[in-house]
Amino acid sequence: MINLMPTIFFGHGNPMNALSKNSYTEGWASIGKSTPRPKAVLSVSAHWYVPYCAVTSNLNPRTIHDFGGFPKELYQIEYPASGSLDLALRVQALLAPVVSINLDEGWGLDHGTWSVLKHVFPKADIPTVQLSINQIQPPSFHYELGKSLAALREEGVLIIGSGNIVHNLSAYSWGEGNIPPFDWAIRFEKHARELMIKGDDAPLVNYESLGRDAMLSAPTPDHYLPLLYVLGLRRKKEKVSFPVQGINGGSISMLSVQIG
């Protein structure tokens, strides 16, 4: 019997979660404690959204503070995980010919990756590599890339997607406290969960055809597409669970989706 690493989609939400202790960050910490220790992590983050496919190869990737207007303490956080050229080359081989090695040191670990991993693996002692999201390709392209990465699960690599199933910043409440979730956010998240439980990926890949709730929930594709990598990695009838739940600020789903 082959031992498979799980694969997980994290709803990462507000960067301040990196500093916070709340139900979301406690849930992420619990995932880290219950997950077999991986040899390495491959992260597909909403925040490396560029018109090409690339994988980081930096041996010491920098911590990228890709946001503005937050307390200075947030900009002082470092997540000093090492990189892995071996994993970068393996990803390139699995996804050939569409992925290039990013050797220019221009990218590292953005907050979609480190704000979550800071709680999942707080010692930053697991090599971590990022795969970019090609913004000029359709959703089906990203789903198929996920399928092509499946062998990594047998090789001890934890593959994570970091985004949000519902991510509408124009409707988000930035004030103090939390407002009730919008009806459309609740409906779309519920529908997505039901489809994942059924193992019916096609509507989720073609989410733009799911109507108004989908368009309000994912007005731009960047935060939604990491989910498709995780769904592509799922084996037939493999268990799906939702270890972290909640909708923050009315319009950002913090749902985590774990396969296996």
C-alpha positions as CSV (number, residue, x, y, z in Angstrom):
1,M,0.0,0.0,0.0
2,I,1.3,3.4,-1.0
3,N,1.4,6.1,1.7
4,L,0.2,9.4,0.4
5,M,0.8,12.7,1.9
6,P,-2.4,14.7,2.2
7,T,-2.9,17.8,0.1
8,I,-4.5,20.9,1.6
9,F,-6.1,24.1,0.4
10,F,-5.8,26.9,3.0
11,G,-8.1,29.9,3.2
12,H,-5.5,32.4,4.2
13,G,-7.5,35.6,4.6
14,N,-6.1,38.8,6.2
15,P,-2.3,38.9,6.6
16,M,-2.8,39.8,10.2
17,N,-3.6,36.1,10.8
18,A,0.2,35.7,10.9
19,L,0.2,37.6,14.2
20,S,-3.1,36.5,15.5
21,K,-4.3,33.6,17.7
22,N,-7.8,32.8,16.7
23,S,-9.9,29.8,15.5
24,Y,-8.3,29.9,12.1
25,T,-4.7,29.9,13.3
26,E,-5.4,27.3,15.9
27,G,-6.9,25.1,13.2
28,W,-3.8,25.6,11.1
29,A,-1.6,24.6,14.0
30,S,-3.7,21.5,14.6
31,I,-3.2,20.5,10.9
32,G,0.6,20.8,11.4
33,K,0.5,18.6,14.5
34,S,-1.7,15.9,12.8
35,T,0.1,15.8,9.4
36,P,3.0,13.4,8.9
37,R,6.2,15.4,8.7
38,P,6.8,16.1,5.0
39,K,10.2,16.0,3.3
40,A,9.3,19.4,1.7
41,V,6.4,21.7,1.0
42,L,5.2,22.9,-2.5
43,S,3.0,25.9,-2.2
44,V,0.6,27.3,-4.9
45,S,-0.2,30.8,-3.6
46,A,-2.7,33.3,-4.9
47,H,0.0,36.0,-4.6
48,W,2.4,34.7,-7.2
49,Y,0.0,35.4,-10.0
50,V,2.0,36.1,-13.2
51,P,1.8,35.5,-16.9
52,Y,4.0,32.4,-16.8
53,C,4.7,29.2,-14.9
54,A,7.7,29.1,-12.7
55,V,9.0,27.4,-9.6
56,T,11.3,29.0,-7.1
57,S,14.8,27.5,-6.7
58,N,16.3,29.9,-4.1
59,L,18.1,28.0,-1.4
60,N,17.3,30.7,1.0
61,P,14.0,32.2,-0.2
62,R,13.2,35.7,1.2
63,T,10.1,36.4,3.2
64,I,8.0,38.7,1.0
65,H,5.8,41.3,2.7
66,D,3.4,41.8,-0.3
67,F,0.8,44.1,1.3
68,G,0.5,47.6,2.6
69,G,-1.1,49.5,5.5
70,F,-0.6,47.0,8.3
71,P,1.2,47.4,11.6
72,K,5.0,47.4,11.5
73,E,5.2,44.2,13.5
74,L,3.8,42.3,10.5
75,Y,6.6,43.5,8.3
76,Q,9.2,42.3,10.8
77,I,8.1,38.7,10.5
78,E,10.5,36.4,8.9
79,Y,9.8,32.8,7.9
80,P,13.4,31.4,7.2
81,A,12.5,28.1,5.6
82,S,15.1,26.8,3.2
83,G,14.4,26.2,-0.4
84,S,15.0,23.0,-2.4
85,L,16.6,22.9,-5.8
86,D,15.9,19.1,-6.0
87,L,12.1,19.7,-5.5
88,A,12.2,22.6,-8.0
89,L,13.8,20.4,-10.6
90,R,11.3,17.6,-9.9
91,V,8.4,20.0,-10.3
92,Q,9.9,21.2,-13.6
93,A,10.2,17.7,-14.8
94,L,6.7,16.7,-13.9
95,L,5.2,19.8,-15.5
96,A,7.5,19.9,-18.6
97,P,7.4,21.8,-20.8
98,V,5.3,24.5,-19.3
99,V,7.3,25.4,-16.1
100,S,10.7,27.2,-15.9
101,I,13.1,27.4,-13.0
102,N,13.1,30.8,-11.3
103,L,16.8,31.4,-10.7
104,D,16.7,35.2,-10.5
105,E,16.1,35.4,-6.8
106,G,13.2,37.7,-7.7
107,W,10.6,35.7,-5.7
108,G,10.5,33.9,-2.4
109,L,7.8,33.0,0.0
110,D,4.8,35.4,-0.1
111,H,2.3,35.9,2.6
112,G,-0.1,33.4,1.1
113,T,2.5,30.8,2.0
114,W,4.3,32.1,5.1
115,S,1.3,33.5,7.0
116,V,-0.1,30.0,7.0
117,L,3.0,27.9,7.4
118,K,4.1,30.1,10.3
119,H,1.4,28.3,12.3
120,V,1.4,24.9,10.6
121,F,5.2,24.5,10.8
122,P,6.3,27.3,13.2
123,K,10.0,26.1,13.3
124,A,10.3,26.9,9.6
125,D,12.4,23.7,9.3
126,I,10.9,22.1,6.2
127,P,12.2,23.1,2.8
128,T,9.6,25.1,0.9
129,V,9.1,25.9,-2.8
130,Q,6.5,28.0,-4.6
131,L,4.9,27.3,-7.9
132,S,3.4,30.4,-9.7
133,I,-0.1,30.6,-11.1
134,N,-0.1,31.4,-14.8
135,Q,-2.8,34.1,-15.1
136,I,-3.2,33.8,-18.9
137,Q,-4.3,30.1,-18.7
138,P,-7.9,28.9,-18.1
139,P,-9.0,27.1,-14.9
140,S,-8.8,23.7,-16.6
141,F,-5.1,24.2,-17.2
142,H,-4.5,24.6,-13.4
143,Y,-6.6,21.6,-12.6
144,E,-4.6,19.5,-15.0
145,L,-1.3,20.8,-13.5
146,G,-2.5,19.5,-10.2
147,K,-3.0,16.0,-11.7
148,S,0.5,16.1,-13.1
149,L,1.9,16.8,-9.6
150,A,0.3,13.7,-8.0
151,A,3.5,11.7,-7.9
152,L,4.9,14.1,-5.3
153,R,2.4,12.9,-2.8
154,E,4.0,9.5,-2.9
155,E,7.4,11.1,-2.4
156,G,6.7,12.8,0.9
157,V,5.9,16.3,-0.4
158,L,3.1,18.2,1.1
159,I,1.4,20.2,-1.6
160,I,-0.7,23.1,-0.5
161,G,-2.9,25.7,-2.2
162,S,-3.4,29.0,-0.5
163,G,-6.2,31.3,-1.5
164,N,-9.9,31.6,-0.6
165,I,-13.0,29.9,-2.1
166,V,-14.8,33.2,-1.5
167,H,-12.6,36.3,-1.8
168,N,-14.4,39.6,-2.6
169,L,-12.3,42.5,-1.1
170,S,-14.7,45.2,-2.4
171,A,-17.4,43.8,-0.1
172,Y,-15.0,43.0,2.8
173,S,-15.5,44.7,6.2
174,W,-12.2,46.2,7.3
175,G,-13.6,47.7,10.5
176,E,-13.5,46.4,14.0
177,G,-15.4,43.1,14.6
178,N,-16.9,40.7,12.1
179,I,-20.0,41.2,10.1
180,P,-22.4,38.4,9.2
181,P,-21.5,36.6,6.0
182,F,-23.2,37.7,2.8
183,D,-25.9,35.3,1.6
184,W,-24.1,34.8,-1.7
185,A,-20.9,33.9,0.1
186,I,-22.7,31.3,2.2
187,R,-24.5,29.8,-0.8
188,F,-21.4,29.5,-3.0
189,E,-19.2,28.0,-0.2
190,K,-22.0,25.5,0.6
191,H,-22.4,24.5,-3.0
192,A,-18.6,24.1,-3.4
193,R,-18.4,21.9,-0.3
194,E,-21.3,19.7,-1.6
195,L,-19.6,19.3,-4.9
196,M,-16.3,18.3,-3.3
197,I,-18.0,15.8,-1.0
198,K,-19.6,14.2,-4.1
199,G,-16.3,14.2,-6.0
200,D,-17.8,16.3,-8.8
201,D,-15.0,18.5,-9.9
202,A,-16.2,19.7,-13.3
203,P,-18.5,22.4,-12.0
204,L,-15.8,23.7,-9.7
205,V,-13.3,23.8,-12.6
206,N,-15.9,25.6,-14.7
207,Y,-16.9,27.8,-11.7
208,E,-17.6,30.8,-13.9
209,S,-20.7,29.0,-15.3
210,L,-22.1,28.6,-11.8
211,G,-23.9,32.0,-11.9
212,R,-24.1,35.2,-9.8
213,D,-23.0,33.7,-6.5
214,A,-19.8,32.4,-8.1
215,M,-19.0,35.7,-9.7
216,L,-19.5,37.6,-6.5
217,S,-17.4,35.0,-4.6
218,A,-14.6,34.9,-7.1
219,P,-14.7,38.2,-9.0
220,T,-11.0,37.6,-9.9
221,P,-9.5,34.1,-10.3
222,D,-6.3,34.5,-8.3
223,H,-7.5,33.3,-4.9
224,Y,-9.8,30.6,-6.3
225,L,-7.4,28.8,-8.6
226,P,-5.1,27.3,-5.9
227,L,-8.1,25.1,-5.0
228,L,-8.1,23.5,-8.4
229,Y,-4.5,22.3,-7.9
230,V,-5.6,20.5,-4.7
231,L,-8.7,19.0,-6.4
232,G,-6.6,17.8,-9.3
233,L,-4.4,15.9,-6.8
234,R,-7.3,13.9,-5.4
235,R,-7.5,10.3,-6.1
236,K,-10.9,8.7,-6.9
237,K,-13.1,8.4,-3.8
238,E,-10.4,9.8,-1.6
239,K,-11.7,11.4,1.6
240,V,-12.2,15.2,1.8
241,S,-12.5,17.1,5.0
242,F,-12.8,20.7,6.1
243,P,-10.6,21.2,9.1
244,V,-10.9,25.0,9.3
245,Q,-14.2,26.8,8.6
246,G,-15.7,30.3,8.8
247,I,-16.3,33.4,6.7
248,N,-14.4,36.5,7.8
249,G,-15.4,40.1,7.1
250,G,-18.6,39.0,5.4
251,S,-16.9,38.1,2.1
252,I,-13.7,36.0,2.7
253,S,-14.1,32.2,3.2
254,M,-11.5,30.8,5.6
255,L,-12.4,27.2,4.6
256,S,-9.6,24.8,4.5
257,V,-10.0,21.7,2.3
258,Q,-7.9,18.6,3.1
259,I,-7.6,15.7,0.7
260,G,-6.5,12.4,2.4
